[in-house]
Amino acid sequence: MLKELVTTVSEIPTPDVIVQQIIATASNPNTSAKELEKVISMDVGLSTKILRLVNSAYYGLPRKVTKLSEAIVIIGFKTVRNLALSVFTYSALHSKQTFVDHDKLWAHFMLTAVFSEQIGKSIGFMNREELFLAGMMHDVGKLAIDLLFPTYFYELTKVSQSTGLTVYDIEMRMNTEPHTEVGAELLKFWKFPDEYVQTTFLHERPSINPNSPYIEMACIVHLANVFANLFLPGASLSYGEPYLDPVIFNVLGIKPSRLSYLIKELDRVYEKSRDMIFGGVEDETRV
């Protein structure tokens, strides 16, 4: 029922024409920086917000970037695409006031994104920009459920807080469609590539489909999600102890002992990205 509703009701925001054009343009290998700049510049507010994120400490640029053309050349097409979608996600989270804290959920989305990218870097995953976007979108099902049924989702989070069970565990015990399935359906409706759909579907339990062609990406985002929940308990609006699927060790080729070193790397990334995680995108940069 939930999966069908996300594609038919107006409460769920959809990427507007400009965001869709940015995705298509940035994904085209024949596109020039000038062409991508032209598309983004159609929305002045979006341009400004992208520049605000570009100038965050996370990217560590040696000087303030004030032009989109510079940003595109310095950090790359796909990173600019990711930031445009980050702006859209932030707007979607704040499109409707409900009973839960959307700023907390944004922080979890963004932290999972930067942790996914860092874990990918640490293990030598090739397409790290794709990991950022997959991490950003992994819990979009919670957003959809909250916008459609705010009272139901609020009660889910309260039960999670009182019982110590995760939202996913509660959904499984209730035999209802979990946020992972709802999120995957929403990304499919938004015409996201299948790697993002599958990663969203598998991010709580990658072992559900260990033969997925995107199992490595799903395991990275799963691990990032676990660490994000440990760094910011409750920000995901799930209060139970996060479950670490053992399948990640074989898929990612790491040993459990490696996790302690990984935590130190992620702690450095966390400190560097705090302004992006907690600052949102609404405070526009003066350019």
Secondary structure as the mmCIF struct_conf table of DSSP 4:
data_model
#
loop_
_struct_conf.conf_type_id
_struct_conf.id
_struct_conf.beg_label_comp_id
_struct_conf.beg_label_asym_id
_struct_conf.beg_label_seq_id
_struct_conf.end_label_comp_id
_struct_conf.end_label_asym_id
_struct_conf.end_label_seq_id
HELX_RH_AL_P HELX_RH_AL_P1 LEU A 2 LEU A 5
TURN_TY1_P TURN_TY1_P1 VAL A 6 THR A 8
TURN_TY1_P TURN_TY1_P2 SER A 10 GLU A 11
BEND BEND1 ILE A 12 ILE A 12
HELX_RH_AL_P HELX_RH_AL_P2 VAL A 17 SER A 27
TURN_TY1_P TURN_TY1_P3 PRO A 29 ASN A 30
HELX_RH_AL_P HELX_RH_AL_P3 ALA A 33 ILE A 40
TURN_TY1_P TURN_TY1_P4 SER A 41 MET A 42
BEND BEND2 ASP A 43 ASP A 43
HELX_RH_AL_P HELX_RH_AL_P4 VAL A 44 VAL A 54
TURN_TY1_P TURN_TY1_P5 ASN A 55 ASN A 55
BEND BEND3 SER A 56 SER A 56
HELX_RH_3T_P HELX_RH_3T_P1 ALA A 57 TYR A 59
BEND BEND4 PRO A 62 ARG A 63
HELX_RH_AL_P HELX_RH_AL_P5 LEU A 68 ILE A 75
HELX_RH_AL_P HELX_RH_AL_P6 PHE A 77 LEU A 93
TURN_TY1_P TURN_TY1_P6 HIS A 94 HIS A 94
BEND BEND5 SER A 95 LYS A 96
BEND BEND6 PHE A 99 VAL A 100
HELX_RH_AL_P HELX_RH_AL_P7 HIS A 102 ILE A 123
TURN_TY1_P TURN_TY1_P7 GLY A 124 GLY A 124
BEND BEND7 MET A 126 MET A 126
HELX_RH_AL_P HELX_RH_AL_P8 ARG A 128 MET A 137
TURN_TY1_P TURN_TY1_P8 HIS A 138 ASP A 139
HELX_RH_AL_P HELX_RH_AL_P9 VAL A 140 LEU A 148
HELX_RH_AL_P HELX_RH_AL_P10 PRO A 150 THR A 163
HELX_RH_AL_P HELX_RH_AL_P11 VAL A 167 MET A 174
TURN_TY1_P TURN_TY1_P9 ASN A 175 ASN A 175
HELX_RH_AL_P HELX_RH_AL_P12 HIS A 179 PHE A 189
TURN_TY1_P TURN_TY1_P10 TRP A 190 LYS A 191
HELX_RH_AL_P HELX_RH_AL_P13 ASP A 194 LEU A 202
BEND BEND8 HIS A 203 GLU A 204
HELX_RH_3T_P HELX_RH_3T_P2 PRO A 206 ILE A 208
BEND BEND9 ASN A 209 ASN A 209
TURN_TY1_P TURN_TY1_P11 PRO A 210 ASN A 211
TURN_TY1_P TURN_TY1_P12 PRO A 213 TYR A 214
HELX_RH_AL_P HELX_RH_AL_P14 ILE A 215 PHE A 231
BEND BEND10 LEU A 232 LEU A 232
TURN_TY1_P TURN_TY1_P13 PRO A 233 SER A 236
BEND BEND11 LEU A 237 LEU A 237
BEND BEND12 GLY A 240 GLY A 240
HELX_LH_PP_P HELX_LH_PP_P1 GLU A 241 TYR A 243
TURN_TY1_P TURN_TY1_P14 PRO A 246 PRO A 246
HELX_RH_AL_P HELX_RH_AL_P15 VAL A 247 LEU A 252
TURN_TY1_P TURN_TY1_P15 GLY A 253 GLY A 253
TURN_TY1_P TURN_TY1_P16 PRO A 256 SER A 257
HELX_RH_AL_P HELX_RH_AL_P16 ARG A 258 LYS A 272
TURN_TY1_P TURN_TY1_P17 SER A 273 SER A 273
HELX_RH_AL_P HELX_RH_AL_P17 ARG A 274 GLY A 279
BEND BEND13 VAL A 281 VAL A 281
BEND BEND14 ASP A 283 ASP A 283
HELX_LH_PP_P HELX_LH_PP_P2 GLU A 284 ARG A 286
#
